[in-house]
Amino acid sequence: MGVQFDVIDNVIEIDDSCSVEDAETLLQLVLEHDDAVIDASKCTHIHTAAMQVLLAAKPKFRDLPEDEFIRRFLAPYWDTAAA
């Protein structure tokens, strides 16, 4: 599934494995919906290209992945205070 936008809740959802192919879609969604929050609770893998998009854009997160690696090493860089 990768990345999708929930118009009703104004949430960018990152599901399952977020591949390098999803990075461009993620970038477009973050730029077009700069007030949207990120729900990455179902993310099990994220490609470094997509991670770079998130680190550069600094979006607000509603939910971070449960994956321990992502939480431990990358969560400190993300603003998790949902709008």
Buried (B, 14 or more C-beta within 10 A) or exposed (E): EBBEBEEEEEBBBBBEBBBEEBBEBBBEBBEEBEEBBBBBBEBBEBBEBBBEBBEEBEBBBBBBBEBEEBEEEBEEEBEEEEE
